[in-house]
Amino acid sequence: MRKFLIFSAFVLGVGLWSQAAQGEIIERIVAVVGDDIISLQDMRDEGAMIMAMQNDDLKLVDHMDGEYRDAKLTQIAKELVQRRLIEKEARKLSSPVTEREVQQQVEAIYGQNGGNEAEFKEYLSSLGLKFETFRTIIRGELQSQFVMRAQLAGQITVSDADVNVCARELAPGSERGISMELRQILIREDAGDSALGLSGDVATFANAPWWNSIDKVHALVAQGVRDELVKDPAWFLEAVQKFSSGQSAEQEGRLGTFTQSELSKEFSAVFSLEKGGISEVLRTGVGHHIVYVDEVKEGETEAWKKAQVYCRNKIMIQEGERLTKSWLDNMMEKNYVSIKILDDISQKVSD
């Protein structure tokens, strides 16, 4: 049988109340929400499903120690109460959640595990869980998203100051930095040149016969081009057309904008140059590079910007969770809510 990863090995409620007489399960009241009640049967069905979807692998409640057992039972009952309050608010706001949306979400969940609906139902059944209860929980999740968007719209604000404090902790020292817009002339070390006696421009510039060492010729050409550029930097674009190769050559030598940490160690010396500066000939495995500094910028680094984006999203989520909890606590105070799951704690839940 296919297993679905949204569930844990231990599922709260599977067999937990199975030994109890059905009449007792239905009659016992877990909580009261206004004129609605939550029965032990509701807790058995919905509570078990909620815990499974949260991947909670706690032991069965009846095997927990006293205080821990009481806290877990109260937590589950409170979550069911909050779901009832959200359902009530969703009805008041005419929630647009449709059965089609519920079905799409359900299909997405079992589809991500490579299964189909029949296999998923079989899997739930093997855990003592009901497919319709699963749909109910999914519907509640979608309604909750709608209600929270409606209730908290415009309330979630994140200050730049808070974002910057977080970003400084996440990426210390990255707030300000220097970046450079660079161009290059790349004279490749291409063995194929030996068969051609080098290109006309290269051979003429190097003033070297084709039988000379190819590496030496390329080095001579690169040094010669660099010397001419130092005398006349305005010659750079023409030199790109004549001598450079690679993708940058197709873009007038443009490499892009970089911070020092983003460049390889062979290019580190470039950051000692000023705007308009010409580097020495830089040798890499690709060939010989002559780098021209198009622009020098001082400001926020890319690492800092990425840290800010991460921190803003993190703080927004935290603020949303805080406001959601506050709203739910307020709803519990405004409505008549009574959690009765511990009223007769001397008796096992499965009794």
C-alpha positions in Angstrom: 0.0 0.0 0.0 1.3 3.5 -0.9 2.2 5.7 2.1 1.5 9.4 2.1 4.1 11.6 3.8 1.8 14.1 5.4 1.1 11.7 8.2 3.3 10.5 11.0 3.9 7.0 12.3 1.8 7.7 15.4 -1.6 9.2 14.7 -3.4 10.7 17.6 -6.8 9.1 18.0 -6.3 6.0 15.9 -7.8 3.4 18.3 -7.7 6.0 21.0 -11.5 5.9 21.6 -12.2 2.8 19.6 -13.0 0.8 22.7 -15.6 3.2 24.0 -19.3 2.6 23.4 -20.5 4.7 20.5 -23.2 6.3 22.6 -20.7 7.5 25.1 -18.5 9.0 22.4 -21.3 11.0 20.9 -22.8 12.2 24.2 -19.7 13.4 25.9 -19.1 17.1 25.3 -15.5 18.3 24.8 -16.3 22.0 24.3 -19.1 24.5 23.8 -18.8 27.4 21.3 -21.8 29.6 21.5 -24.7 27.5 20.5 -22.5 24.8 18.9 -20.9 21.9 20.7 -17.8 19.8 20.0 -18.3 16.2 20.9 -15.7 13.5 21.8 -16.6 12.0 18.4 -15.6 15.3 16.7 -12.4 15.3 18.6 -11.8 11.7 17.7 -12.3 12.4 14.0 -11.0 16.0 13.5 -8.5 16.0 16.2 -6.8 12.9 15.0 -6.7 14.2 11.4 -5.3 17.6 12.5 -2.5 16.0 14.5 -1.7 13.7 11.6 -1.5 16.6 9.1 0.9 18.3 11.5 3.1 15.3 11.4 2.8 15.0 15.2 4.2 11.7 16.3 3.2 11.9 19.9 2.2 8.7 21.8 -1.5 8.1 22.3 -2.9 10.5 24.8 -4.0 7.9 27.2 -0.4 6.8 27.6 0.9 10.3 28.4 1.8 11.6 31.9 -0.9 13.5 33.7 0.1 17.2 33.1 1.3 16.5 29.6 -1.8 14.6 28.8 -4.0 17.4 30.1 -2.1 20.1 28.1 -2.3 18.1 24.9 -6.0 17.4 25.3 -6.7 21.1 26.0 -4.5 22.2 23.0 -6.5 19.9 20.7 -9.8 21.1 22.0 -8.7 24.7 21.7 -7.7 24.2 18.1 -11.1 22.7 17.3 -12.8 25.6 19.1 -10.8 28.1 17.0 -11.7 26.2 13.8 -15.4 26.5 14.7 -15.0 30.3 15.3 -13.3 30.7 11.9 -16.1 28.7 10.2 -18.6 31.0 11.9 -16.8 34.1 10.7 -16.4 32.6 7.2 -20.2 32.2 7.0 -20.7 35.7 8.1 -18.2 37.0 5.4 -19.8 34.7 2.8 -16.5 32.8 2.2 -16.0 32.1 -1.5 -14.3 28.7 -0.9 -15.9 26.3 -3.3 -16.0 22.5 -3.5 -13.8 22.7 -6.6 -11.1 24.5 -4.7 -11.3 21.9 -1.9 -11.0 19.1 -4.4 -8.0 20.8 -6.2 -6.2 21.1 -2.9 -6.9 17.5 -1.9 -5.7 16.3 -5.3 -2.5 18.3 -4.9 -1.8 16.7 -1.6 -2.1 13.1 -2.7 -0.7 13.9 -6.1 2.6 15.1 -4.7 3.1 11.6 -3.3 2.4 10.1 -6.8 -0.9 8.6 -5.6 -4.6 8.8 -6.6 -7.8 9.2 -4.6 -8.5 5.5 -4.2 -5.0 4.9 -2.8 -5.3 7.9 -0.5 -8.7 6.8 0.9 -7.3 3.3 1.5 -4.3 4.8 3.3 -6.5 7.0 5.5 -8.7 4.0 6.3 -5.7 1.9 7.3 -5.0 4.6 9.9 -8.6 4.8 11.1 -9.1 8.1 9.5 -12.0 9.2 7.2 -11.6 10.8 3.8 -14.5 13.1 4.3 -13.0 14.4 7.6 -9.8 15.1 5.6 -11.9 17.2 3.1 -13.5 19.0 6.0 -10.1 20.0 7.5 -8.9 21.2 4.1 -12.0 23.2 3.6 -11.4 24.8 7.0 -7.8 25.6 6.1 -9.0 27.4 3.0 -11.7 29.3 4.9 -9.1 30.2 7.5 -6.8 31.8 4.9 -9.8 33.8 3.5 -10.9 35.0 6.9 -7.4 35.9 8.0 -6.8 37.9 4.8 -10.1 39.7 5.4 -9.5 40.4 9.1 -5.9 41.3 8.9 -5.8 43.2 5.6 -3.6 46.3 6.1 -2.6 45.4 9.6 0.6 43.6 8.9 3.3 46.2 8.7 7.1 45.8 8.8 9.4 48.7 9.6 12.6 49.2 7.7 14.4 49.5 11.1 13.3 46.0 12.1 14.3 44.6 8.7 17.8 46.2 9.0 18.4 44.9 12.5 17.6 41.4 11.3 19.7 41.8 8.1 22.7 43.0 10.1 22.5 39.9 12.2 22.1 37.7 9.2 24.8 39.3 7.0 27.1 41.3 9.2 29.4 43.7 7.4 27.4 43.6 4.1 25.4 46.7 4.4 27.7 49.0 2.5 30.3 48.0 -0.1 31.9 48.8 -3.4 30.7 47.3 -6.7 32.2 47.8 -10.1 30.8 47.7 -13.6 33.4 45.9 -15.6 34.3 45.3 -19.3 37.0 43.0 -20.6 39.0 42.0 -23.6 39.5 38.2 -23.6 42.2 36.8 -25.7 41.5 33.1 -25.6 44.1 30.4 -25.6 42.7 28.4 -28.5 44.8 25.6 -29.9 42.8 25.9 -33.1 44.7 29.1 -33.9 47.9 27.2 -34.6 46.3 25.7 -37.7 45.5 29.1 -39.0 48.7 30.8 -38.1 46.6 33.0 -35.8 44.0 35.5 -37.1 45.3 38.4 -39.2 44.8 41.1 -36.5 46.5 39.0 -33.8 49.5 38.0 -36.0 50.1 41.5 -37.2 49.8 43.0 -33.7 52.1 40.4 -32.2 54.5 40.6 -35.2 55.2 37.0 -34.6 55.4 34.1 -37.1 52.8 31.4 -36.8 55.3 28.8 -35.7 56.0 30.6 -32.4 54.6 29.2 -29.2 50.9 29.9 -29.2 50.8 30.7 -25.5 53.7 33.1 -25.9 52.0 34.8 -28.8 48.7 35.3 -26.9 50.6 36.7 -24.0 52.4 39.1 -26.2 49.2 40.2 -27.9 47.5 40.7 -24.6 50.3 42.7 -23.2 50.5 44.8 -26.4 46.8 45.5 -26.4 47.0 46.5 -22.7 49.9 48.9 -23.3 48.0 50.6 -26.1 44.9 50.9 -23.9 46.9 52.6 -21.1 48.0 55.2 -23.7 44.5 55.6 -25.2 41.6 54.1 -23.2 39.1 55.4 -25.8 40.5 52.7 -28.1 38.9 50.0 -25.8 35.7 49.3 -27.9 37.7 49.0 -31.1 40.1 46.7 -29.4 37.2 44.5 -28.2 36.0 44.2 -31.8 39.5 43.2 -33.0 40.8 41.0 -30.3 38.2 39.8 -27.9 36.1 36.6 -27.9 33.4 35.0 -25.9 30.0 36.3 -24.9 31.3 39.5 -23.4 32.8 40.4 -26.8 29.3 40.4 -28.3 28.2 43.0 -25.7 31.1 45.5 -26.2 33.1 43.7 -23.5 30.5 44.1 -20.8 30.9 41.6 -17.9 28.4 43.1 -15.5 28.4 44.6 -12.0 30.3 42.8 -9.2 31.5 43.1 -5.6 34.9 41.9 -4.8 33.6 38.7 -3.1 31.8 37.8 -6.3 34.9 37.7 -8.5 37.5 35.0 -8.7 40.9 35.6 -7.0 42.5 36.2 -10.3 40.4 39.4 -10.6 40.9 40.7 -7.1 43.4 43.2 -8.1 40.8 45.0 -10.2 39.3 46.5 -7.0 42.4 48.6 -6.5 41.6 50.5 -9.7 39.5 53.7 -10.1 36.9 54.5 -12.7 38.5 54.3 -16.2 41.4 52.1 -14.9 42.9 49.4 -17.0 44.0 46.2 -15.3 47.3 44.3 -15.8 46.9 41.3 -18.1 45.1 38.7 -15.9 45.7 35.0 -16.7 43.1 32.4 -16.2 42.4 28.9 -17.5 40.3 30.6 -20.3 43.0 32.9 -21.5 44.3 36.4 -21.0 42.0 39.2 -19.7 42.3 42.9 -19.8 39.7 44.5 -17.6 38.4 48.0 -17.9 36.5 49.7 -14.9 33.4 51.3 -16.4 31.9 52.5 -13.1 32.6 52.4 -9.4 29.5 52.4 -7.1 29.4 52.6 -3.3 26.2 51.4 -1.7 24.2 48.4 -0.6 25.7 45.0 -1.6 23.7 42.2 -3.2 24.3 40.1 0.0 22.7 42.9 2.0 19.7 43.2 -0.4 19.1 39.4 -0.2 19.3 39.5 3.6 16.7 42.3 3.6 14.3 40.4 1.4 14.6 37.3 3.6 14.2 39.3 6.8 11.2 41.2 5.6 9.4 38.0 4.7 10.4 36.4 8.0 9.1 39.3 10.0 5.8 39.5 8.0 5.2 35.8 8.7 5.9 36.3 12.4 3.7 39.4 12.6 0.9 37.6 10.8 1.1 34.7 13.2 1.0 37.2 16.2 -2.0 39.0 14.8 -3.8 35.8 14.0 -3.3 34.5 17.5 -4.5 37.8 18.9 -7.6 37.8 16.7 -8.4 34.2 17.7 -7.9 34.9 21.4 -10.2 37.9 21.1 -12.8 35.8 19.3 -12.7 33.3 22.1 -13.3 36.1 24.6 -16.2 37.6 22.7 -18.0 34.3 22.1 -19.2 32.0 24.8 -16.5 29.3 24.9 -16.2 26.5 27.4 -13.7 23.8 27.1 -14.9 20.7 29.1 -12.4 18.0 28.0 -10.8 18.0 31.5 -14.1 18.0 33.5 -13.9 14.3 34.2 -10.2 13.7 33.8 -10.2 10.8 36.2 -11.7 8.7 33.4 -9.6 7.7 30.5 -10.4 9.4 27.3 -11.0 6.0 25.7 -13.5 5.0 28.4 
